[in-house]
Amino acid sequence: MNHALVLQGALIAFGVALAGGAVGVGMGDGLVGNATIAGIARQPQSRAQLQVVMFLIIGLVEASYFINLALGFYFITAVVQNVTG
């Protein structure tokens, strides 16, 4: 099989996976922000506690995107190295 063809397919799959991950991260951040705003509106005295939890969750959600990025690069190199021909 042609290395260039396999690399093109891997890069397209990588782009699709990153796009899906970006959409998921955007939706997750929006939901966390929405829930924090609603919580602060209900109980203004718990603002500091809610903000700490919000930033913690946003950090975890963003980390999942960067894990997706790192695994994508790893899979691209693994796929291209295993192609014979």
Residue frames relative to the residue before (quaternion, step in Angstrom):
aa qw qx qy qz dx dy dz
M 1.0000 0.0000 0.0000 0.0000 0.00 0.00 0.00
N 0.5301 -0.6600 0.4484 0.2869 3.54 -1.06 0.80
H 0.4881 -0.6850 0.4621 0.2810 3.59 -0.83 1.03
A 0.6515 0.5288 -0.3249 0.4364 3.58 0.94 -0.82
L 0.6520 0.5138 -0.3128 0.4616 3.57 1.00 -0.80
V 0.6575 0.4965 -0.3072 0.4763 3.57 0.98 -0.85
L 0.6493 0.5125 -0.3171 0.4640 3.58 0.97 -0.80
Q 0.6346 0.5203 -0.3339 0.4638 3.60 0.99 -0.74
G 0.6612 0.5007 -0.3023 0.4699 3.57 0.93 -0.85
A 0.6568 0.5075 -0.3090 0.4643 3.56 0.98 -0.84
L 0.6679 0.4945 -0.3062 0.4642 3.58 0.97 -0.80
I 0.6288 0.5133 -0.3414 0.4739 3.60 1.04 -0.68
A 0.6558 0.4998 -0.3102 0.4732 3.58 0.94 -0.86
F 0.6291 0.5349 -0.3203 0.4641 3.56 1.06 -0.79
G 0.6606 0.5042 -0.3036 0.4660 3.59 0.96 -0.83
V 0.6469 0.5049 -0.3199 0.4735 3.57 0.99 -0.79
A 0.6537 0.5087 -0.3133 0.4645 3.59 0.97 -0.84
L 0.6603 0.4947 -0.3122 0.4711 3.60 0.98 -0.79
A 0.6309 0.5232 -0.3400 0.4610 3.58 1.01 -0.74
G 0.6573 0.4992 -0.3063 0.4742 3.58 0.95 -0.83
G 0.6498 0.5122 -0.3107 0.4679 3.55 1.04 -0.78
A 0.6462 0.5173 -0.3224 0.4592 3.57 1.02 -0.77
V 0.6358 0.5119 -0.3297 0.4742 3.58 1.02 -0.77
G 0.6601 0.5158 -0.3024 0.4548 3.57 0.96 -0.87
V 0.6531 0.5005 -0.3105 0.4760 3.58 0.98 -0.83
G 0.6478 0.5187 -0.3211 0.4563 3.58 0.95 -0.81
M 0.6709 0.4814 -0.3001 0.4776 3.55 0.94 -0.85
G 0.6481 0.5239 -0.3200 0.4506 3.59 0.98 -0.81
D 0.6588 0.4977 -0.3084 0.4724 3.57 0.94 -0.86
G 0.6485 0.5200 -0.3171 0.4567 3.56 1.00 -0.79
L 0.6627 0.4998 -0.3065 0.4659 3.58 0.97 -0.83
V 0.6405 0.5127 -0.3242 0.4709 3.58 1.02 -0.77
G 0.6581 0.5015 -0.3086 0.4691 3.57 0.94 -0.85
N 0.6396 0.5273 -0.3182 0.4600 3.56 1.00 -0.83
A 0.6798 0.4833 -0.2940 0.4668 3.57 0.89 -0.91
T 0.6401 0.5185 -0.3303 0.4608 3.60 1.02 -0.72
I 0.6545 0.5035 -0.3137 0.4688 3.58 0.91 -0.86
A 0.6549 0.5029 -0.3131 0.4692 3.58 0.97 -0.83
G 0.6569 0.5107 -0.3105 0.4596 3.59 1.00 -0.79
I 0.6548 0.4916 -0.3103 0.4830 3.58 1.01 -0.80
A 0.6303 0.5294 -0.3404 0.4545 3.59 1.03 -0.69
R 0.6853 0.4740 -0.2870 0.4725 3.59 1.05 -0.74
Q 0.8047 0.0555 0.0088 0.5910 3.58 0.96 -0.91
P 0.2076 -0.8293 0.5069 0.1106 3.60 0.10 1.24
Q 0.6232 0.5651 -0.3521 0.4102 3.61 1.09 -0.57
S 0.6888 0.4611 -0.2863 0.4807 3.63 1.18 -0.36
R 0.2552 0.8145 -0.4898 0.1775 3.58 1.22 0.42
A 0.6768 0.5014 -0.3116 0.4399 3.61 0.81 -0.93
Q 0.6671 0.4967 -0.3063 0.4630 3.59 0.91 -0.86
L 0.6693 0.5010 -0.3030 0.4574 3.57 0.94 -0.83
Q 0.6464 0.5168 -0.3313 0.4532 3.58 1.02 -0.71
V 0.6148 0.5362 -0.3504 0.4602 3.60 1.04 -0.70
V 0.6728 0.4810 -0.2925 0.4800 3.57 0.90 -0.92
M 0.6300 0.5429 -0.3373 0.4412 3.59 0.98 -0.81
F 0.7037 0.4531 -0.2865 0.4664 3.61 0.79 -0.94
L 0.6013 0.5445 -0.3568 0.4633 3.60 1.10 -0.58
I 0.6875 0.4707 -0.2824 0.4753 3.58 0.85 -0.92
I 0.6352 0.5159 -0.3356 0.4667 3.60 0.97 -0.77
G 0.6348 0.5280 -0.3274 0.4594 3.59 1.01 -0.76
L 0.6674 0.4895 -0.3020 0.4731 3.58 0.97 -0.81
V 0.6458 0.5111 -0.3234 0.4659 3.58 0.99 -0.79
E 0.6668 0.4863 -0.3018 0.4774 3.59 0.94 -0.84
A 0.6162 0.5454 -0.3500 0.4476 3.59 1.04 -0.67
S 0.6139 0.5501 -0.3579 0.4387 3.59 1.03 -0.67
Y 0.6272 0.5248 -0.3414 0.4633 3.60 1.05 -0.65
F 0.6889 0.4695 -0.2920 0.4688 3.59 0.92 -0.84
I 0.5817 0.5335 -0.3711 0.4892 3.58 1.17 -0.47
N 0.6181 0.5344 -0.3235 0.4772 3.58 1.04 -0.79
L 0.6463 0.5215 -0.3086 0.4638 3.58 0.98 -0.85
A 0.6842 0.4825 -0.2879 0.4649 3.59 0.85 -0.95
L 0.6667 0.4872 -0.3077 0.4727 3.59 0.92 -0.83
G 0.6033 0.5596 -0.3554 0.4434 3.59 1.07 -0.62
F 0.6637 0.4841 -0.3026 0.4833 3.58 0.92 -0.87
Y 0.6371 0.5283 -0.3264 0.4567 3.57 1.01 -0.80
F 0.6912 0.4748 -0.2890 0.4619 3.60 0.86 -0.91
I 0.6051 0.5426 -0.3655 0.4537 3.60 1.03 -0.64
T 0.6889 0.4627 -0.2932 0.4747 3.59 0.83 -0.92
A 0.6517 0.5140 -0.3280 0.4510 3.61 0.97 -0.75
V 0.6595 0.5050 -0.3157 0.4587 3.60 0.94 -0.83
V 0.6902 0.4809 -0.2923 0.4548 3.57 0.85 -0.93
Q 0.6594 0.5088 -0.3207 0.4511 3.63 1.00 -0.71
N 0.7088 0.4735 -0.2669 0.4496 3.59 1.05 -0.66
V 0.5296 0.6119 -0.4225 0.4082 3.60 1.24 -0.02
T 0.1947 -0.7745 0.5915 0.1113 3.57 -0.89 0.93
G 0.6268 0.5802 -0.3826 0.3523 3.51 -1.08 0.57
